[in-house]
Amino acid sequence: MVNCKDLGILEERIEYTVEPHCVAIWTLKADRRVETSLYEAEQAYLPCYNDLGMNPKQVRYAVSSNCSGGIKVAYLGGRPENYAQWKDVYSDKGGEYKMAVAYCAERDCRLEVTVNGKKRVVSVKSSGGKDRVASIVLPIELKAGYNDIRMGNAYSWAPDIDCFTLTKE
């Protein structure tokens, strides 16, 4: 059964409760495109993800009530190909941004953040527990249009990632 209805004019955000075994599909019309400021880890492409459950330390989505959306990505890193990637980070005009990365880490570790092929390694302090969220702020430069952002650690475990936010400088 298909039900169609007009939700009217919505501003800022859309919230809608979907019943079990149902789906909601929207057609959106706008006067202009706005830049997204929040990127959730669970929206990232994870090239090493599989849902077979054979490896207990396989990159995966993990429930964490303190994280935005209640989910984080755990077990990133340990090898170069085990990263989280956002291929569609849009900037209208490009330029300098502050990137705030929300993470969970039981101990100090390193995080590799690559923006459009330019990698930097940052030291990340323990957040105080695997479900306690902390954040670091990095200056980054985005080009106009779509940008590619990756997070991981080629040689050791990266922190669990909750999300990141972008603020234009």
C-alpha positions in Angstrom: 0.0 0.0 0.0 1.3 3.4 -0.9 0.3 6.6 1.0 1.2 9.9 -0.4 0.8 13.2 1.5 2.3 16.6 1.4 4.2 17.5 4.6 4.0 21.2 3.9 6.8 23.6 4.1 9.6 22.4 6.4 12.6 24.5 7.5 16.0 23.5 9.0 15.3 19.8 9.4 13.0 16.9 8.7 11.8 14.6 11.5 9.5 11.7 10.7 8.7 8.4 12.5 8.6 5.4 10.2 6.6 2.4 11.4 8.3 -1.0 11.4 8.7 -2.6 8.0 7.8 0.7 6.3 9.8 3.2 4.3 9.5 6.9 3.8 10.6 8.5 0.5 10.7 12.3 0.0 10.9 14.6 -2.9 12.5 17.8 -1.8 12.4 21.1 -3.6 14.6 24.0 -2.6 15.6 27.5 -3.8 19.3 26.8 -3.3 21.6 24.1 -2.0 22.9 24.5 1.5 26.1 23.1 2.9 25.8 20.1 5.2 27.5 20.7 8.5 27.1 17.3 10.2 28.5 14.1 8.7 27.8 10.9 10.7 30.2 8.0 10.8 27.5 5.6 9.9 27.0 7.4 6.6 30.6 6.8 5.6 31.8 4.2 3.1 33.7 1.4 4.9 35.7 -0.6 2.3 36.6 -3.3 4.9 33.1 -3.7 6.3 31.4 -7.1 6.1 28.5 -8.4 8.0 29.6 -12.0 8.3 30.7 -11.7 12.0 33.8 -13.9 11.4 36.3 -11.4 12.9 35.5 -9.9 16.3 37.7 -6.8 15.5 36.2 -6.2 12.1 35.3 -2.6 11.4 31.6 -2.2 12.3 28.8 -0.1 13.4 28.5 -0.1 17.2 25.7 1.1 19.4 26.8 3.9 21.8 24.1 5.9 23.5 26.3 9.0 24.0 27.0 9.3 20.3 24.9 11.4 18.0 22.4 9.1 16.4 23.3 6.4 18.9 25.8 4.8 16.6 29.6 5.0 16.0 32.0 3.2 13.7 34.4 1.0 15.7 37.6 -0.8 14.8 38.9 1.5 12.1 42.6 1.3 11.3 45.2 -1.4 11.7 45.9 -1.4 8.0 45.9 1.2 5.2 42.6 0.0 3.6 40.6 0.1 6.8 39.2 3.6 6.8 35.9 5.5 6.8 35.3 7.7 3.7 32.9 10.5 2.9 33.0 11.1 -0.9 30.4 13.8 -1.1 31.4 16.5 1.4 30.0 19.6 -0.4 31.4 23.1 -0.2 29.7 25.9 -2.2 32.8 28.1 -2.5 35.5 26.1 -0.9 38.0 27.6 1.6 39.0 27.2 5.2 36.9 25.2 7.6 37.1 24.0 11.2 36.4 20.3 11.3 35.4 19.0 14.8 35.7 15.2 15.0 33.7 13.5 17.7 35.3 10.2 18.8 35.5 7.6 21.6 38.9 6.2 22.7 39.9 4.2 25.7 43.5 5.3 25.3 45.6 7.8 23.5 46.0 7.0 19.8 46.5 8.5 16.4 44.0 9.4 13.7 44.9 9.9 10.0 42.6 12.5 8.4 42.9 12.8 4.6 41.2 15.6 2.8 41.3 15.4 -1.0 44.5 13.3 -0.9 46.3 15.5 1.6 46.9 13.5 4.8 47.7 14.6 8.3 48.2 12.5 11.4 46.8 13.9 14.7 47.3 12.6 18.2 44.1 11.9 19.9 43.7 11.8 23.7 41.7 9.2 25.5 38.0 10.2 25.8 37.8 8.4 29.1 36.1 5.3 27.9 34.8 3.4 24.9 31.5 5.1 25.1 32.5 8.6 26.3 32.6 11.1 23.5 35.4 13.7 23.1 36.3 15.9 20.1 39.3 17.5 18.4 39.1 20.4 16.1 41.3 20.6 12.9 41.7 23.3 10.4 41.0 22.0 6.9 40.7 23.4 3.4 37.9 22.3 1.1 37.7 23.0 -2.6 34.5 24.3 -4.2 32.2 21.4 -5.0 32.5 17.8 -3.8 35.4 16.8 -1.5 36.7 13.5 -0.3 37.5 12.9 3.4 38.9 9.8 4.9 39.7 8.8 8.5 41.6 5.8 9.8 45.1 4.7 10.8 47.3 2.7 8.5 49.4 1.0 11.3 47.4 0.9 14.5 43.8 1.3 15.7 42.1 4.7 15.2 39.6 6.0 17.7 36.0 5.0 17.2 34.3 7.8 15.1 30.9 9.3 16.0 30.7 12.1 13.5 32.3 15.3 12.3 31.0 18.8 11.9 32.2 21.6 9.5 32.2 25.3 10.3 33.2 27.8 7.6 36.0 30.1 8.8 
